[in-house]
Amino acid sequence: MEAALRLFKLSFLLSLILGNSGVIGSRTLPDLASGPGGKFPSPCNRIECPTYELVSSENGYEIRRYNTSVWISTEPIKDTSLVKASRNGFSQLFYYIHGKNDKSQTIEMTAPVITQVSPSDGPSSESNFTLSYYVPRKYQADPPPAKNVHVQRWDTRYVAVKQFDGYVSDDNAAKEAAELEESLKGTDWGKAIAKSRETGGVGFSSAYTVAQYNAPYELFFRVNEIWMSFQIDK
């Protein structure tokens, strides 16, 4: 356990260094891989990911319909930096899947790890960051509980998605989110996102979500996504 944690911390530190350099770890993304129910990001060929159906492929983004799913989430972390908050949240999730839970179960890694980004109340420049780990299907019905994390149960939802490569930084995450927001302006999808933010609910009140599919030590062909979740009135 201690050796694994040291490796994790070292690889995470490497990811921060490389991500800030903007040189290594940024190459053209490979094609999405075929999977049941839709087109999955290529890391999902070798690691379990939540399933979805591809509803529409627009200019620079996709609309997906995700099935019901269960996630383990941190409590909101207040910070001015997504990268710094992620460093904190990733450690909590790492301990959880390596047995620091009420059943002392070691659970397989999945993808993506997501970070919901929500503005703080009041004049503070800080945001609230909630990191979540997708629970493998065999544990979805009864994920082991643990201190300092909680279960998020997602109903079926729609998500507008924009992919980008390299390591996630505060600057590129905000830039990609702004570009997705601009692309959605005036569309029915954009209107549905705005309405869902107003009504709230798990995952809908966030300004955006950053999804990361690769381990920190994977230098090339990294896959990241910006998600904006919404519901459609029936």
PyMOL commands that set and color helices and strands:
alter all, ss='L'
color gray80, all
select helices_A, chain A and resi 2-21+42-45+82-97+137-139+170-184+188-199
alter helices_A, ss='H'
color red, helices_A
select strands_A, chain A and resi 33-35+38-40+52-57+62-66+69-74+77-79+113-119+127-134+149-154+157-164+208-212+224-230
alter strands_A, ss='S'
color yellow, strands_A
deselect
rebuild
show_as cartoon
